[in-house]
Amino acid sequence: QVQLVESGGGLVQSGGSLRLSCTTSGSILDYYAIGWFRQAPGKEREGVSCIGSGGSTDYDDSVKGRVTISRDNVKNTIYLEMTNLKPEDTAVYYCAAALSFRCTVNAGAQYKYWGQGTQVTVSS
């Protein structure tokens, strides 16, 4: 079974930076795309970024220029580096896996495996 564990969230000031990590249960990155999603209370889930098993990436327009997604296939870990954080970035961030060579950031329905999430809070 594919299992995902997020880490790296926390409380930061506006303009601060965080690096989120998503560690997978096995050597799945050759076959699975990994997406980062976020959801704030009372709001719809939205895609942040994703990386396909082939290495291609996609970013939501709201975070382009402020986030970078990357992967370490040896460590079975995907990273989301975020800079210049804003209060509107406050949400629970989830990583998810989909069996896909490429990915689209808003194609959340194809992701079948989800982590428990990590809270990111950005204060003004």
Secondary structure, DSSP 4 states (H G I P E B T S, - for coil): ---EEEE--EEEETT--EEEEEEESSS-TTT-EEEEEEE-TTS--EEEEEE-TTS-EEE-TTTTTTEEEEEETTTTEEEEEE-S--GGG-EEEEEEEES-SS--TT-GGG--EE---EEEEEE-
